[in-house]
């Protein structure tokens, strides 16, 4: 996967964390009791895990393993 | 009494795991074995222990207390931002620290700085600042242990004895087990408090007859409806908070823990699963903290809500300062989760959940071990102690340091008010976040110099003290009141005292502290002499 896309994905995620559009909104209540602002950030945590998985899968610094064993 | 016995049984298990279980023959005789578990921790222990090391008492008690007063914003503010920023720093910084540590034998961040920038006393200064910022955590850990044990035993175990038991338990497994014992205890504790949230939600939901009615009732009352949104916090403050998780990788106990992995690949699961682990703990705690506002049938919670109402009443400003402070203390919500469990959980389950809370409270073990590692490596060994007395004496010195530090923390915990150290921790988070440019510059910028590091370190020390002094001199306005603007320029609030702390250009102090620290590192490095080409080549292969 293109590294630039991964950087973009992290940047977009950071921007999405500042969700001003939900600031004064509580409804809809997800499952009838979770305010939308809290449900959004719960979903954000899942999205963060997905992006981090992409980073680990496509941009893992495996060269560090060799460097660590050198010398 | 039953609850206290369950918690004490839990503490006995912790001692067994830390001292006896998973010992490796011969490992604790050398420094790397004792302080870093021989750089040999496996993937599951590495993930759970690193995560547990980062979760303090605040993750369970403080998060629900903060949500009780401020609403659902607590999760976005402290949890979801950490779930992104902390694993990113582990991915970029932690993996490189691990590789350099394994290659050159570093055991502390200061050893890396000294070698990377060819410096001596500047490293000692960085050690001193890190140590000063870390000590309050250890004291708070002992205090939290005393308070929690006293609370779950219904006063049967007094505060002084609770603090003593927790201090002795932590000291025992750090003393005998070193990093391996501490890592296994942290793993056990993390499993316990990962399960805590889900069980607590189910028990309390059953007791409250479900959450739908409570959520609707909170929304229909003007006093509590803002708790279901983020109205209590400004977007500036919310953005500022994304800087705080930068502190995690700069905390010496986290940097040192990155050196314990057997293989680089062990970071993979930690990076990926970190946000989900945070969600598993923080989501239920934050949600239950908000729902506690409807638990008016619990007298202790009703008293907190009454105190909050008194604080926001128009007449509150006319109250004497001591009365205002007393009301603030009464309105604090750090024990709301304990109160909900007291009311709704059967006694045996409350005991198990109390043990889960103890698990989070006892996170000071890693900090004690880290300080011991730093003292023996950055001071004792660096100034000739290891060469003169040998490695066995170095490890024994580390163990003696653990005993002395724990005893010191216990004595302070008995004699000083908790609020002082809670404040100190607030400053420490900002301080460590502002120290993160040092690690980043050391690892990624060949042009960085020791003078840049010195300038950034001195700035952080001055800024932490300045914020502390400012908050002592200018009293905080009451909750819900506008900030006290101390300095404005052309209609822009430059410096203000807010109900929760300080704002600089409407941001939390951590933002200017970190930005100025990074700028000083850049500008002073550009103006000063670089390390030798050999050193730069050592860290950047194509220099």
Interface residues (C-beta under 8 A of the other chain):
Chain A: X10 X13 X14 X17 X18 X19 X20 X22 X23 X24 X25 X26 X27 X29 X32 X33 X34 X35 X37 X38 X41 X42 X44 X45 X46 X48 X49 X52 X53 X55 X56 X60 X61 X62 X64 X65 X67 X68 X69 X70 X71
Chain B: X72 X73 X75 X76 X79 X80 X81 X83 X84 X87 X88 X91 X95 X96 X98 X99 X100 X102 X103 X104 X210 X211 X212 X214 X215 X219 X225 X228 X229 X230 X231 X235 X238 X239 X242 X263 X264 X265 X268 X271 X272 X273 X274 X275 X276 X278 X279 X283 X286 X287
